Amino acid sequence: MEYLSITISLITLFVCLSVYNKVSAMEARIKAMQVSYDHIAQEDGMSRHPVQDEVLQLVRDGKKVAAVKKAREVLGLSLVEAKQYVDALEA
């Protein structure tokens, strides 16, 4: 009986970890799609994200690190994604 409960616990743990990994991957894909959408919207002249002007002003003031931090906080991006976002705004 003890082996059965250990086996069930291990299977449950494995399933939970698998679900967590899938959710994390989906979150990353959604963030990447949002960044892509923002770039497309910017190129087409569509409305921009409200934080974009603030991030751009931080870059112009020479506060690139603060701009990356702001982009990460507001847009929920990873460090690399936020850096790419700020670099794209700078260009």
Rosetta silent file (secondary structure, phi, psi, omega in degrees, C-alpha in Angstrom):
SEQUENCE: MEYLSITISLITLFVCLSVYNKVSAMEARIKAMQVSYDHIAQEDGMSRHPVQDEVLQLVRDGKKVAAVKKAREVLGLSLVEAKQYVDALEA
SCORE:     score description
SCORE:     0.000 S_00000001
   1 L     0.000  -36.959 -179.329    0.000    0.000    0.000 S_00000001
   2 H   -65.653  -38.211  179.157    2.863    2.338    0.796 S_00000001
   3 H   -65.341  -35.707  179.438    4.406    1.789   -2.638 S_00000001
   4 H   -64.475  -44.277 -179.636    1.128    2.675   -4.274 S_00000001
   5 H   -67.773  -35.993  176.302    0.883    6.012   -2.480 S_00000001
   6 H   -66.042  -43.158  178.900    4.510    6.839   -3.351 S_00000001
   7 H   -62.650  -44.842  178.698    3.888    5.949   -6.986 S_00000001
   8 H   -63.206  -39.756  178.489    0.742    8.065   -7.125 S_00000001
   9 H   -63.623  -42.451  179.379    2.610   10.967   -5.508 S_00000001
  10 H   -66.550  -40.493  177.990    5.422   10.730   -8.052 S_00000001
  11 H   -64.653  -42.737  178.020    2.999   10.578  -10.960 S_00000001
  12 H   -61.867  -42.879  177.825    1.119   13.584   -9.599 S_00000001
  13 H   -61.666  -44.240  178.940    4.383   15.496   -9.215 S_00000001
  14 H   -61.176  -44.276  179.218    5.382   14.627  -12.785 S_00000001
  15 H   -63.243  -43.465  179.410    2.014   15.780  -14.143 S_00000001
  16 H   -62.490  -43.279  178.201    2.218   19.050  -12.192 S_00000001
  17 H   -64.426  -39.055  178.000    5.721   19.752  -13.482 S_00000001
  18 H   -63.531  -44.426  178.804    4.629   19.002  -17.042 S_00000001
  19 H   -63.482  -43.288  178.922    1.675   21.374  -16.766 S_00000001
  20 H   -59.678  -44.296  179.336    3.900   24.070  -15.249 S_00000001
  21 H   -63.650  -41.139  178.767    6.392   23.745  -18.117 S_00000001
  22 H   -63.916  -43.916  179.764    3.617   23.968  -20.714 S_00000001
  23 H   -63.742  -42.069  178.802    2.125   27.065  -19.063 S_00000001
  24 H   -62.303  -41.891  178.751    5.550   28.714  -18.877 S_00000001
  25 H   -64.878  -39.953  178.821    6.161   28.016  -22.553 S_00000001
  26 H   -66.442  -39.118  177.392    2.756   29.434  -23.474 S_00000001
  27 H   -61.647  -42.344  179.156    3.417   32.577  -21.434 S_00000001
  28 H   -63.492  -40.489  178.931    6.712   33.077  -23.253 S_00000001
  29 H   -65.927  -39.361  179.093    4.998   32.669  -26.624 S_00000001
  30 H   -64.582  -42.230  178.183    2.294   35.179  -25.677 S_00000001
  31 H   -62.163  -43.439  179.334    4.924   37.717  -24.613 S_00000001
  32 H   -63.740  -38.697  178.266    6.810   37.229  -27.874 S_00000001
  33 H   -66.609  -36.846  178.450    3.591   37.675  -29.848 S_00000001
  34 H   -64.783  -42.150  177.984    2.832   40.879  -27.940 S_00000001
  35 H   -63.641  -42.689  177.999    6.272   42.267  -28.764 S_00000001
  36 H   -61.982  -42.508  178.085    5.778   41.315  -32.414 S_00000001
  37 H   -61.197  -43.193  179.593    2.384   42.988  -32.412 S_00000001
  38 H   -61.591  -40.296  178.877    3.869   46.139  -30.902 S_00000001
  39 H   -66.612  -42.194  178.599    6.541   46.253  -33.604 S_00000001
  40 H   -64.706  -43.070  179.553    3.983   45.757  -36.372 S_00000001
  41 H   -62.539  -37.883  179.634    1.711   48.393  -34.865 S_00000001
  42 H   -66.882  -42.249 -179.526    4.611   50.817  -34.675 S_00000001
  43 H   -67.374  -34.611 -178.735    5.563   50.252  -38.315 S_00000001
  44 H   -86.209   -3.375  179.601    1.970   50.678  -39.484 S_00000001
  45 L    78.094   16.220  177.959    1.461   53.821  -37.414 S_00000001
  46 L   -73.356  172.720 -179.045   -1.210   52.229  -35.251 S_00000001
  47 L   -61.132  143.901 -177.347   -1.693   53.280  -31.661 S_00000001
  48 L  -100.321  162.770  176.147    1.244   52.515  -29.432 S_00000001
  49 L   -66.314  138.507 -176.681    1.367   51.044  -25.978 S_00000001
  50 H   -56.418  -30.413 -178.495    1.132   53.876  -23.414 S_00000001
  51 H   -76.752  -15.951 -175.515    4.445   52.906  -21.823 S_00000001
  52 H   -60.033  -41.902  179.245    6.267   53.154  -25.139 S_00000001
  53 H   -64.621  -39.673  179.350    6.596   56.941  -24.931 S_00000001
  54 H   -66.267  -42.347  178.410    7.914   56.718  -21.380 S_00000001
  55 H   -64.292  -43.113  179.416   10.459   54.051  -22.328 S_00000001
  56 H   -62.363  -39.162  178.210   11.542   56.085  -25.340 S_00000001
  57 H   -65.469  -39.096  176.886   12.015   59.169  -23.153 S_00000001
  58 H   -62.463  -40.109  177.995   14.184   57.169  -20.745 S_00000001
  59 H   -63.922  -44.718 -179.980   16.341   56.040  -23.673 S_00000001
  60 H   -63.046  -31.099  178.739   16.677   59.618  -24.920 S_00000001
  61 L   -81.373    2.214  179.838   17.735   60.699  -21.423 S_00000001
  62 L    80.690   18.015 -179.002   20.512   58.101  -21.498 S_00000001
  63 L  -108.701   62.517 -175.374   18.785   55.828  -18.982 S_00000001
  64 H   -65.196  -37.598  179.472   18.710   52.672  -21.067 S_00000001
  65 H   -63.950  -42.144  177.825   18.860   50.345  -18.052 S_00000001
  66 H   -65.202  -34.980  178.475   15.859   52.096  -16.512 S_00000001
  67 H   -65.554  -42.714  178.517   14.065   51.825  -19.865 S_00000001
  68 H   -64.504  -42.168  179.334   14.675   48.068  -19.996 S_00000001
  69 H   -62.102  -43.821  179.924   13.499   47.729  -16.391 S_00000001
  70 H   -63.077  -43.858  179.063   10.314   49.706  -17.116 S_00000001
  71 H   -61.813  -39.887  178.634    9.590   47.595  -20.208 S_00000001
  72 H   -63.954  -44.697 -176.850   10.053   44.420  -18.164 S_00000001
  73 H   -65.897  -48.474 -172.565    7.736   45.597  -15.392 S_00000001
  74 H   -79.634  -42.256 -175.270    4.911   46.923  -17.534 S_00000001
  75 H   -92.234  -10.464  178.975    5.001   44.545  -20.488 S_00000001
  76 L    70.864   34.517 -177.442    6.024   41.432  -18.555 S_00000001
  77 L   -91.506  159.708  171.625    8.999   40.721  -20.790 S_00000001
  78 L   -75.665  172.794 -179.332   12.117   38.744  -20.030 S_00000001
  79 H   -61.138  -44.714 -179.311   15.401   40.621  -19.798 S_00000001
  80 H   -65.219  -44.588 -179.875   16.381   39.690  -23.353 S_00000001
  81 H   -63.319  -40.732  179.408   12.954   40.569  -24.761 S_00000001
  82 H   -66.088  -39.684  177.780   12.928   43.922  -22.963 S_00000001
  83 H   -62.999  -43.612  178.329   16.422   44.726  -24.264 S_00000001
  84 H   -64.303  -38.782  178.875   15.326   43.885  -27.811 S_00000001
  85 H   -62.601  -47.126  179.997   12.197   46.001  -27.364 S_00000001
  86 H   -65.804  -41.351  178.113   14.216   49.006  -26.169 S_00000001
  87 H   -61.980  -38.476  179.020   16.774   48.535  -28.951 S_00000001
  88 H   -67.348  -36.956  177.292   13.960   48.460  -31.521 S_00000001
  89 H   -67.581  -34.851 -177.085   12.512   51.688  -30.122 S_00000001
  90 H   -70.033  -30.008 -175.937   15.928   53.279  -30.225 S_00000001
  91 L   -72.438    0.000    0.000   16.436   52.467  -33.905 S_00000001
